[in-house]
Amino acid sequence: MGLIRSVVLIVQLVILLNATSAAKATAAVAYQANSGCQSRCGEVSIPYPFGTGGDCNVSKHFFITCNTSFTPSKAFLTTSSIEILDISLDGQLRILADGSYDCYNKSGATRNFRYWLQLSKFFINNTRNKFTAIGCDTYARVEGFSGQRYATGCLSLCNNISDVSNGSCSGIGCCQTSIPKGVKSYQITTESYENHADVLPENPCSYAFVAENDNYTFSTSDLRGFDFKDKLFPVTLDWTIGQKSCKKAKMDTKSLACKKNSKCIDSEHNSGYICKCFEGYDGNPYLPNGCQDINECETMSPCDGTATCINLNGTYDCSCPPSYEGDGKKNGTGCSLPNKDQSKRSLLIDVALG
């Protein structure tokens, strides 16, 4: 009976730990926005340091305009027309951006558009985005003057659409190049050598745009009339807090954005920093008590079937039953009886399984 009672107590302890974990998970969600602030705009979550005004955002650069004239509502960066798709506390922001184009008929150029994106605070992520140009008589340039100054581009040619391969951007119908690191702006220019005269029926226009790597796959049908004029492309931006390094920011603890149970991480762009919860914690590191303890016992089930999992702040412990040896972990030594006591192990398992 004593053994059965022990098993019952273990089950009750696990239930209590799970309930505590659920309460902490709810609290972590609640801490995403600053107290009393709007936490969503349509389908976009708005975590602090971003917000919709007043104390809801850390500075004017992190202000979000929530336009309720759309259904559902749409979020825009500051007071601009740049639509936001997603805000991540990992220091990234996804937006929608336009592209550039120029089109021709037998008489020459008919219409063209040059797109310019300039950001005062945020960087264009150089690993998650690429510059792409499409056309059979196309050369395109992308350049910027905010942050790192740069200019680059690529050439896309083809004599016939039958020469083009789906999914290939090697320069035949489609070309791509990388965006440099540390840039805050880009302007896209598209031009043609022969005004598309030799390929008008199949490809009357040149198109060029910056887009996330996995959000565009070239198709030969794009040359035949896929209308890029009204298409917007997802672009990933990087954001940071301030312009100081962690070392300098920590000198003034009152203004340091990283709160309890979080750490400061220097930006890769040598400007500003981001905050992350310590290992074993999750939530919003920019808010007081925003980083909440993770219940590893519930989310990971790290202990073997014999051990009792005990959640601790930022970590956990696997406790083996009396007389057992080992660390109790599934990926460790587990729990085991000395050879002479293996029969007791079988009895415990039989009783636990009922």
HELIX and SHEET records of a PDB file:
HELIX    1   1 GLY A    2  ALA A   30  1                                  29    
HELIX    2   2 GLY A   54  CYS A   56  5                                   3    
HELIX    3   3 LYS A   60  PHE A   62  5                                   3    
HELIX    4   4 ILE A  161  ASP A  163  5                                   3    
HELIX    5   5 ASN A  213  ASN A  215  5                                   3    
HELIX    6   6 THR A  220  ASP A  222  5                                   3    
HELIX    7   7 CYS A  246  ALA A  249  1                                   4    
HELIX    8   8 GLU A  296  THR A  299  1                                   4    
HELIX    9   9 ASN A  339  ASP A  341  5                                   3    
HELIX   10  10 GLN A  342  ALA A  352  1                                  11    
SHEET    1   A 2 ARG A  40  CYS A  41  0                                        
SHEET    2   A 2 VAL A  44  SER A  45 -1                                        
SHEET    1   B 2 ILE A  64  ASN A  67  0                                        
SHEET    2   B 2 LYS A  74  LEU A  77 -1                                        
SHEET    1   C 4 ILE A  84  SER A  88  0                                        
SHEET    2   C 4 GLN A  92  ALA A  97 -1                                        
SHEET    3   C 4 PHE A 233  ASP A 238 -1                                        
SHEET    4   C 4 PHE A 123  ILE A 124 -1                                        
SHEET    1   D 5 GLY A 108  PHE A 113  0                                        
SHEET    2   D 5 SER A 100  ASN A 105 -1                                        
SHEET    3   D 5 CYS A 205  GLU A 212 -1                                        
SHEET    4   D 5 ASN A 129  ILE A 134 -1                                        
SHEET    5   D 5 CYS A 174  SER A 178 -1                                        
SHEET    1   E 4 TRP A 116  GLN A 118  0                                        
SHEET    2   E 4 SER A 185  GLU A 191 -1                                        
SHEET    3   E 4 ASP A 137  GLY A 144 -1                                        
SHEET    4   E 4 TYR A 150  LEU A 157 -1                                        
SHEET    1   F 2 SER A 262  ASP A 266  0                                        
SHEET    2   F 2 TYR A 273  CYS A 277 -1                                        
SHEET    1   G 2 TYR A 281  GLY A 283  0                                        
SHEET    2   G 2 CYS A 291  ASP A 293 -1                                        
SHEET    1   H 2 THR A 308  LEU A 312  0                                        
SHEET    2   H 2 THR A 315  SER A 319 -1                                        
END                                                                             
